[in-house]
Amino acid sequence: MAGWATIVAIVAASFLTGRLIVALFIEPGRHFDGDHLALLFSSLVAGIAVIGWIALVLAELGFYTAGLLAVIWLIITIGLVGTLLWQRKSAAADQPSSLDFHRKPPIPLLRFLPAWSEYVFLVVWLVAASWLFFRPHEFIIGGADAGVYTNLAASISETGAILVEDQTLADLDPDLYPALLRSLPEKDKGTEVAPYYLFPGFYVTEAAEGRLMPQFYPLHPVWQAVAHSFGGVESSLLLTGLWALLGGLAVYLTIRELGGWEVAALGLTGLSITALQLWFARYPTTEALTQFLLWTAIWSTLLWLKGRQPRALWAMLAGVAFGQVLLVRIDTYFLLVIPVITWFYLRWSGRWHKEDWWFFVPLGLLTVHSLVHAQWQSTPYFYNTFSYGLNLVSRNWLIPLSAFLLGAALLILFGRYKHAVSNLDRYRRPFILAAVFAVLLLFIYGWFIRPAMGDIGASRDYWLAGGQIPTELDRENLLRLGWYLSPLGIILAAAGICLLLWNITARKAVVLGVGLFFSLLYLWRIQANPHQIYAMRRYVPAVLPFFVIAAVYSIEWLFRQKRRWLAFSGVVLAGLWLVGLAWSARGFISQVDYDGVLAQMDELDSKLDPGSILIFVDENPITSGDVLGTPLRFIYGHDVFSLRDLDSANVENLRTAVEIWEGAGRSVYWIGRSEALERAGISADSSLPFEVTYQQLEQTYDQKPVNVITINWRLLLSEAGTK
């Protein structure tokens, strides 16, 4: 099945199942507090959530196949149809069965536009965004997160399991482990359960059993595996573009709830042309899926807390979306503060309804699922990540301690002095004014003061990103975000955040809470990779949409002023803002990294005997075996090792291993220096030169990447034979 056909099939299957699920929540004769767009989007979300979770469970159990997933989907769909027919049959005869839409839209900004103009805009946007987003980087090579995801997806599609069973590794002499596997640093907590990795992102947890435990949380690669099952690698790469489209729509719907569709259209346009949104719509990591689920959860929460009907539906969508975020990214557990605060808010305000359990129960179950998976199939990754978090907390212990004490004091205050707290409403404006003032100070500090003076008490400490980045470079984080949002975008975002705070409501508090938390966290510390554009991915799920929302909110405020010159200035600023975003995206729109790599790797695979064994001789930290060997192993089905330490290689055992492999009828290829063959007593019967060439955006950190560089891997494949 072609790549595009796979994407269309996923959307169609998800929508059909989701539409039936949504129908279960809409009782005959009840209003649906939304419009056709809300119905379409909520149906698609529900279906994606169900299909993705089923595929994940199957992969965790080792039973995933495309056929089994299709059968389960068909059974669920037929069951939903039967349930709906029974529900409708048992309903009272005088209740209408048709869907009754009931939504009062905000006062429009452009009253002369007809109602259908919103759908015209969305169709035009869908065409333009599809052209922008569905041009994926062919990131199938290893050595980086994106390649790990793509190759893991291929492995899940082929084997049906997240955990990898490698029989060739299981049969390997343990004396060869130090030479052919890479030892993890002692500082990594993951060494307690995984002393080695075979490739970056693939931990060796039980070498004697040949078991590999992949890095990262599973929902994203499982979805890629679903696409891979039906359309190959091309489909798995295209899938990220679908998540970026849906993420943009989720942000659009959120803005529309806070304002009108016209300002939401402005925000969606601005978001879609930013360099970061474009780049990570094409880049097969988790950012686009996280953005989609997170802002779907926020949008659904807005509808739920406002009391929209059916209340249970919006609560369920919010809980499921928030919960699935925890299955996509390991660094989102602090989002669990949202249900805690929401619980106290609903109880304290007397707005609790029995339907609200539809938020807390799915979220609780998915949280448990996430933690079980962490201990079961992501153990080294879980320990490594949280050791990093504990290190960060220990260095800045006053921040979490102050937050804990403040939170505890507030809970006690709200719990024991509920009536007295309600009297504090008279001080609402001073509190808000103080918050606005704090936001302005933080923006001034981040833009002007911090870049000039650096972090107070900071040293050139290289403990982040594998010891490659000094932590003091964090002082420029806001400036670097301005490279992609433009200085005007930063100014408008600061103004918008202040306006949102000044006009805060319970619904806006959800957007502000999530947006401000992620912004403060990642503008304080962002370093995770020495490559600038790659490090910026941390901003894509929450900070980028939040800054866009804040910017358009400030523009909308100008639009709605009665003074014509203020309204006109809003039009001018909107135009300048869009131009600034587009100008900042120059080069990112046209550049597609790794273009042609898939075809070249196909050609390389065609020159190798099926099921062969390749040994790359390379002692670099990230070897050619990591980069090219990862797809050769997981996409093309060869066994690959890297001879990482020549001095520790037991040549007799290495020769014995080659003899065993040859005796089993498998071809063995060496890629690397010829002297290694002589040391092992292995001859090179024939040699095959090969090159893999591709272009990529330059990998800089201290400046915005603008240059495109060419990478060339020259390989000499020698078919091995024992003397």
N, C-alpha and C positions, 0 to 999 in steps of 0.2 A: 504494500500500500504506500503510495507516494506520501511525502512529508506533509503537504497541505491537506491531503485527504485524511490523514491521521488526526490532525488538529481539529478538522471539522467533525470527524467522528467522535472525538472526545467531548467536544462541546455539545453535540447532538445527544449523545447518550447521557451526559450529565444533566442536560436540561430536561430530558424526558423524565428521568427518575426524580429530579428535584422538583419538577412541576407537580408530580403526584404527591410528594412529601408535603409541599406547601399547601396543596389542596386539603390534606388531612387536618390542617390547622384552621381552615376557613369553614366554619359551620354554615350550613344553608341559612339564608336570611340575615347573616351578619355582614357588616361592612368590612371591606379591606381598605385600611387607611394607607393608601398608596396609589400610585398610578401604574400604567402598563410597564414603564421602565423598572420600577421597584419590583413588580411581580416577576419580570423576566430575570432580573439580576438575582433576586433572592432564590429563584428556582435553580438557576445555574450554580449558585453557591452551595445550596443544599445537596445537589447531585454530586458536585466535585468533592464535597466533604465526605459523603458516603463512599463513593467509589475509591477515593484516595485512601481512606482508612481501611477498607477491606483489602486493597492491594498491599498495604503496609503489613497488616496482620498475616496475610498469606506469605509474604516475603520473610517476615520474622520467623515463621514456623517452617520455612523451607519448602512451601507448597505452591509458590506462585507460578502460574502459567497464564498466558493470555487467554487460552481456552477456558480454564477454570474461572478466571475473573469474569469472562463473558457469560458463562453459565450462571454464576451467582448473581450477576447484574440482571439477567433475564428472569431468574426466579424472584428476586426482590421486586422487579418492575411488575411482574404478573401478580405477585402478592399485594402490591399497593393498589393495582387496578381493582382486584377483588375486594379489598378492604373499602375502597371508595364506593364501589357499587353497593356494598352492604350498608355503608354509612348513609348513602343517599336514599336507599330503599327504606331504611328504618326512620328517616326523618319525617317530620309532620308533613302531610300533603299540602298544607296551605303555605309552607315556607318556600320561597323562590329558590331555585337551584343555580341560577346564574350569579356570576360574580358581580358584586356591587362595589365599584370603586368609590372611595370617599376620602378625598384629600383636599385640604385648603392650601393652595400654594402661596408662597410669600408674595408680597406686592411686587410686581415686575418692575425692573428698571426701564426697560424699553417697551412701553405699553402699546406702541404701534405695531409690534411684531405679532403675527398670529400664533396660536398655540402650537401648530405643527412645525413651527420654525425650529423648535428645540430638536426635533427628530431629524430635520434636515442637517442641522449642525453636527449631530452625532454620527450620521452616515458619512458626511464629508470627513470628519475626524477619524472615523474608523478606517477609511481608505488611506488617508495620509499616514496615520499611525502604523498601519499594517506595513506600508512601504518602509517606514523608518525602523520598525521594531523587528520585522521578520527578515533580517539580514544577519544571521548569527555568525559570530566568530567560530571558526572551525576548531574549537579548543578540545582536541582529542588527545593531545600530548600530556605526559605526566609532569610531576614536579611542582604542581600548583593545585590549589583547591578546585578550580574549574575542571581541570583534567581528571582529578580524582572522581568528581561527581559523574562525569560522562562515562568513564571506564567502569565505575561501580554500577551504573545503570545497565551497561552492557552485560556485566557479570550477573546481575539479578535477573535480567531477561533470559539469559542462557541457562543459568543454574537453578533459578527459582528461589534463591536464598540470599540474604544480606551477608551472612558469614561465608567466607570463601574456604573451600576445602581443596588444597593443592597436594595431590598425591606425589608429585615429583619432589616437592619440599619434604614431605613426610618420609620419603625414602632416602633423603640426603644424609650423608655421614655427619654426625654432630661436630666432628673436628673441622668441618668446612664452614660452620656457621660464622665464625669471626671473619672469614675471607669473603663469603658470598652474601652475608646479611649485614645490615648496618646497625650497630649498637646505638641505643638511645642514650642520651646524656644522663648521668646519674641524678642531675637536678630534677629531671622529669619524674613525677610521681607515677606515670604510666609504666615505668620500668618494673614496678612491682608485679604487674600482670603481663607485660609485653617487653621483654628486654631488647627485641630487635624489630626492625621493619624490613619488609621485602622491597617495597617501593614507598615513597612518601605518601602517607595517608592510608597505608595498609600494614597494620601492626601484626607481628607474628606473636600470637598469644600462646599457641601450643605447637612448637616446631615439630615435635615427634608425631603429632597428628596431622601436620600440614594445615593448621587452621589459621586463617588470617581474619582479623577483626578490623573492618574499615573505620576510618575516622569520620566524624560528623554525624549529625542526627539524620534520620532516614527518610522523611516524607518527600523531600525534593528528589533524591535519586530514585526512589520508588516510582514517583510519577514519571521521571525520565525513562525508567525501565518499561512502564506501560506504553509510552510512545515508541520506545525502541522495539518493543515486541511486535508492533503493527507496521512500523515504517522505517526501522533501522536507525542508524546514528543520526541521519539528517533530521528525522522527526524528533528525537530527543533534544537536539540542539534548537529546533524551532519552538519547543514548548515554552522556553523562557520568554519568548515574545508574547505568547498568550497570557502568561501571568502578568506581564507589564501592561498589556491592554486592560486586563481586568483590574489591576491595581489602579490604573488611571481612572477607570469608571468608579471604583470604590471611593477615591478621593473626590471625584466629581459629585457623587451622590451626597458625600459628607458636606461639601461646600454648599450644595443646593439646599440642604436642610438648614444651614446657618443663614443663607441669603436667598438668592433666586437662581434660576437656571442660567441667566445671562452672565452673572459673575462666576458661576461654576464653569461655564464655557471658557471664560477668560483664564481661570485657574488650570483647567485641563489642557488648554493650548500651551500655557506657560510651562507646565510640568512636562508635557510631551516633547518639547523642543530643548529641554535642558540637556547638557552634555552627559550628566550622570544618568538620567533616565534612559537616554538613548543607548549609552554604552552598556548598561547592565540589563537592558532588554535583550541584548545580543550575547551577553556573557553568562554561561551556564552555571552560575552560582545561585545561592538561595535568596538574594536580595529582592528579586521581582515577586517571588511567591510569598515572601514575608510581607512585603508591602501590600499585596492583594489581601491576604488574610487579616493583617492588622487593621487596615482601614475599613475592611468589611465589618470587622468586629466593632470598630468605633461607630460606623454608620448605624449598624443594627442596635447598638447600645443607645444611640440618640433617639431612635424610634421607640425602643423599649421604655426608656425612662420618661419619655413624653406621654406614654400611655396609649400609643397607637395600637389599633386592633388589626389582626389578632395579637395580643400582647405576648402570648406564649411563643408564637412564631419568631418574633424579633428577639425575644430573650434566648431562644434556642440557637438562632443564628449567631448571636453575639457570643454565647458560651462556647459553641463549637469552633468558631473562628479563632477566638482567643486561645482555646485549648490546642488547636492544631498548630498555632504559632510555636507552641512549646515542643512540637514534634519536628519542627523545621530547624530551629536554632537553639543552641544550648545557652545563649546569653540573654534569654528573655524571661527567665524565671521571676525577675523582679516585677513583671507585669501582674503577678499574683496579688500585688497590693491593690489592684483594681477591684477584684471581688470583695476583698476585706472592707475597703472604703464604701463600696456600693451597698454591702450588707448593712453596715452601720447607718448609712444615709437612709435607706428604705425603712429600717426599723425606727430610727430616730424621728423621721418625718411622718411616720404613720402611713406610708404609701405602699406597704408590703401587700402583695397579692399572692395567692397560691400559684399563679402562673409563673412567678419569678423563680420557682425551682427549676424551670427549664433553662435558666442561665447557669445556676450554680452546679447542678448535677452533671451535665455534660462536661463543663469545664473541670470539675473535680476528677471525673473519670479519665479524661484525657491527660490531666496532670499526672495522675498515678501511672498511666500508660507511659508517659514520657520518662518518668523516673525509673520504672521497671526496665524500659529499653536501655537507659543509661547504664544500669548495673548488669544488664544481660548481654547486650551486643554493642555497647559503646564505652566499655569500661576504661580503657587507657585515655581516651579522649575526655571523658567525664572528669577523671582525676587530674589530668594535665590542665584542663581549663579552670577547674575550681582551685587548683593550687595557684594558678596565676591570679585568680580573683582574691584569694586569701593574701597573697603577696601584696596586691594593690591595697587591700584594706589595711594590712599591717603597717604600710607606709603612710597611710592617711587615716589613721584610726579615729581621729577626732570627728571626721565627717559622719561615718555610720553611727558612732556613739551619740552624737548630737541629734541625728535624725531619729534614733531609737528613743531617746529621752523625750524629745518633742512629741513623737507619736504617742508614747505612753501617757504623757501628760494630757494630750488632747482627748484620748480615749477615756481617761478617768474624768476629765472635765465634762465631756459629753454624756457619759454614763451616769454620773452622780449628781450633776447640776444641770440637768436638761433644761429646766425652766429658766435658770439664771443665764444659761448660754444664749437662749432665745432673745434675751434683753440686750445682748451684745450687737444685735443688728444695727443699733444706732451708731456703732463705731465702724460700720461696714466700709464707708467711704475712706476714712483714714487708713484702714488696713489695705484697701485696694490701691490707694495712692502710694503707700509705702512699697507695695509690690511693683507698681509701675516704675517708681523711682529706682528700685533695685534692678529691674530689667534694663533700663537705660544705662545705669552704671556698668552693668555687665557687658553690654554692647560696646560702650566706650572703652572699657578696660580691654576687651578682647580684640578690638580693632586698632586702637592707638597705643595703649600703655603696655600690654603684655608682650606684643612683638618687639618692643624697644628694650624692655628690661628683662625679659625671660621670667621663668617661674622663681618666686622667692625661695631661696634655699636649694634650688635645683643644681644638680651636678651633671656632668656628661656621663650619665649612667646608661650602659648599653644592655640593660636586662630585658628589653622588649625586642620582638621580631627576630628571635634567634641571635641576639647580640649585634644587630646591624644598624640600629637607629638610636641616637642619643635622645633621651626623654625630653631634653630641653627644647627640642624642635616643636613640641606641642604648643609652644607659645604663639605659633603662627596659624593655628587651626582655623580661626574665623576668617583670616585673610585668605587662606587656601579655599575655604568654602566660597568666598567671594569670587575666586577665579572662575567658578562654574555658574554662580547665580548673579554675577555682576555686582559692583558696589551699590548700584541703585536697588537691586533686589534685596541686599542685606538691609539697607535703610528702610525700605518699605516693609520688610518682615519685622524689623524692630518696632516700627510704628504700629503695625497690625497686631503684634503681641500685646502692646500697651492698650490698644483699643479693645481687644478681646478681654483683657483683664478688667478694664474700666466698665465694660458692659457684661460682666460675667453672669452666667446662669448655670444651672446644674448641667445642662447639655454641653455648653461651651467648656465647662470645667473638665469634661472628659477629654476633649481635644487638647486643651491647655495642659492638663496633667501629663498625658502621654508625650506630647510634643516637647514640653519644657524639660521633662526628665531626660529623654534621649538627647536633647540638644545640650543640656548641661553636662551630661556624661561624656559624650563624644567630642564636644568642643574642649573639654578638659583633657581627655586622653583619647587619642584616636589611633595611635601607632599599633599596627599589627603586621605590617608588611613594608619593605623598603621601597616599593614601587608606588608612586603617587596616585595614579588613577585606581590602582587596586585597593589602596588604603581607604580611598574615598567611598568605597562601597558601603562602609558602615553608616553613612548618612542616608542611603537610599530608602530603606524601609520606612523611617519615621521622620527624620530631620528634614530631608528634602521636601516631602509633601507638606510638613508643618510650616516651613518657611514660605512655601508657595501659598498655602491657605492664608497665612498672616498677611502676605503681600497683597493678595486680592481683597482681603477684608479691609485693608486701609484704603485701597482704590475704591471699593464700594462705598465706604464712608464718604469719600469725596463726591462720588456720583449722586448720593442721596441728599446733598446739601442744597438748600433753597437758593443760595447765592450762585448765579450762573458761572462766575469766574472760578469758583471752587469745583463745580461739576466739570467745567471745561478743563481745569487742571488735572482732574482725574482721568479724562480721556487722553490727555497728553502723556501723563505718567504711565498709563496702561500701554500706550504705543511704545514709549521709550523702554519700558520694562521688557516687553516682548522682543524688541530689537536687541536689547542688551543680552538677553538669554540666547537668542539666535547667534549673535556675534561671538559669545563665549563658547558656543558649540561648534565653531568652525573647525574643520578637520575631523571631528568626532562623527559627523553625519556621514562622510564619505568613506572613512576608514573601516575596513573589516579585517581584523587580525586573523592570521593563520589561514588565509584564503588559499585553497588548493592543497592543504595538508592531507586531507582525507584521500584525495586521488593519488597522491604520492605514496601514502602508506599502503593503499590498495596495490599499487605497483610493486612496492617492496615485498609485500606479502605474497604476491604471485610468483616471486623468484625463490621463495623458500618452500621446502617440502612441508606438507601438512603436519602439524603437531611436532615441529622440530624444537630443539633446545638452543637458545642463544645465550652466550656469555659475553657481556661487555666488559672490557678491561679498562677501567676508569676509576681513579682514586679521588676525583673531585667530590666536594660535599653533595652537589646534585649532579649525578652522572648522566652521560648520554643514555645509559640503560634506564635511568629513571624517566627521562624525557620521552625517548622513543620506545623503550622497552615496555612501559605501562600499557599503551594501546596494543602493542604486539602480543602482550599477555592476555588482556581482558577483552579486546575487541576481535583479535585475529586468532586467538587460541593457541599460541605458542607458549612454551615455558621459558622464562627469562630470568637470568641472574646477572648481577654486577660483581666483578672481581674487584672489590673495593680496597683490599689491603693485600698487596703482593707479598709482603714480608711474612704475613701470618698464614699464607696459603700452604697447606700441606700438599706438596706436588704429587706425592704417591697416591694420596686419597683422591686428589683431583683426577689423576690419570685413571684410577679405578672407576670413578664415577662415569667418566667418558666411555670407558670400555663397557660398563653396564648399560648405558644409554644406547650405544651402538649395537650391543647384543640384542637389545629389545627392538631393533629395527628403526630407531629414531635418528634423524640427522642432527648433528651438533655443529653449530657455527660459533666462531670466535669473532668478536668485533673489537679490535684494539691492537696494541703493540705486539710485534711478532716475537720478541724475546720471551714473552710470557709462555708461548707455545713450547719453546725449547726447554724452559725450566720445568715444565710439566711433562716433558717427554712426549709431546703431542705435535704431530706434523700438520701443516696446512696443505691439504691435497689440491685445493683450488681456491681462487680468490675472486670475489665479485665486488667491484667498486660501486658505490651508490651514494647519491646525494639527496638530502631533504632540505628544501629551501622554502622559506616563507617570510612574510613581512609582519611586523608588529609595531605598535606604538612604543616609543622609547620608554625605558623603565627608569625614570628619574624619581627623586623624592622632593628635592628642595625647589622645584619649579614645575609649572604646569607643562605636561608633556605636549609637544607640538610636532616633533620629528618622527618620521616613520623609518625604522631601520630594518635591514635585511639580515636574517639569521640563516646560516648555512651549516648543516651537519654533513661532513664528509665521512662516509663509512667504508670500511674495507672488511667485507664478510669473508671469512676463511672457513671453508668446510673442514672440520677437524677429522683427524685419523690418528690412531695410536701406533707408535713404532713397534 
